[in-house]
Amino acid sequence: MFVGLFDFSSTYRISGLFSGMLVGGSSFDGFLVLTFPFFIICFYGYRSRLAHSLGLLLFTTSLYVFLITFTRTNYLALIVIFLILYLGHKKITKSSLRHSVMSRTI
C-alpha cells in the first residue's frame, strides 16, 4: 500500500526488510538513528563536488525518512544528533584554527 511521498497525515508507517517488522517499529527507528550521522563523512572525508552532492542527497533523503516515521523519539534523537555534530564541528574548526595559528608563530 503506497500512500504517496508527501502524505504526512496518514498513520501508515514505513515497513522494511527487518525480520518481524510489519508497520515500522523500534528496530527501524534504531537503524535510522545509528546510520543518520554517516552523511557527514561525505563532507569531511572528501573534497570533491560529487562527494558533497552525494552527501547532500543522502542528508535530505535521511531527513525525509526521519520525518515520515512519525516517531517522537526519532525527532528527539535527530535534535541530539544535530547538537553532537554541531559541537564536533565547532571543536574541529577551533582546533584547526589553533594549529594554523601555532604553525605561523613557529
N, C-alpha and C positions, 0 to 999 in steps of 0.2 A: 504494500500500500504506500504509494508515493504521494505525499500531501503537497509538495512544492518546495522550492528553495526559500521562498520568502514568507512562508506561513508560520509566524511566530506565536499565533494564538491557539493552535491546536495542541492537544495533550499528547499527541504522538511523539514518542521519543526515538532516538536513534537505536537501531539494532545492528549488531555486527557479527563477526566471526568468533567471538569469545564463546567458549562452551558454556551452556546453561543460561545464556542471556537471551531473553525474549524481547523485552522492550526497555533497553537501557540497563542501568544497574551500576552498582559501585565498582565493578571491575572495569567497566568502560571509563567511568569518571576518574578512577585512579590512573589508568593508562594515559588519559589526556593530561592530567596534572603532571605526571612524570616526564612526558615527552614534549610538552609545550616549550620549555626553555631551549631546546636544541636548535631553534631557528637562529639563535644568536651566534652560532658557530659560523654561519654564512657571512656575518658582518665582521667578526673579529679574526676568523681563521683565514679568510681570503680577501684579496683586494680587487678582484675583477668585478666588472659591472654585471656580468652574468650571475656570479655568486650572490651579489647584492639583490639582484632582481629575483632570483630563486628564493632567497631569504625573505624578501618582502611578500612573495606569493605564499610561501609556507606560513608566514606570520598571519596574513589575512585569512587564509583557509583555516588555520588552527583557531583563530579568534572566532570565526564564524561557527565552527563546530562547538566551541565552548558555549557560545550564546544560544544555540538551538538545543542544547541538552536540557535547558530549563531547570538546572540543579543549582540551588543556592550555595551549596558547598563549593561547587566549581567556581562560582563568582567570587567567593571569598578567597579561594586558592589562587585565582587569577590576580587579585589585588596583591596578595603576598608575593607571588612570582614577580610581578612588576616592581614591587618595592625592593626585593632582593637584587633584581637585575639593575635597578637604578643605583642602589648603594654600591654594587660591584663595579658598575661603570664609573661612578664618581671616584672610587678608590683607585681604579686603574688609571684614570686620567690624572689624578692627583699625584700618584707615584711616578708616572711617566714624565709629568711636568717637573717634579723634583729631580729626577735623574737627568733631565736635559739641562736644568739649571746647574746641577752639580758638575756635569761634564763641561760646561762652558767656563766654570770658575777654575777648573784644573788645568 
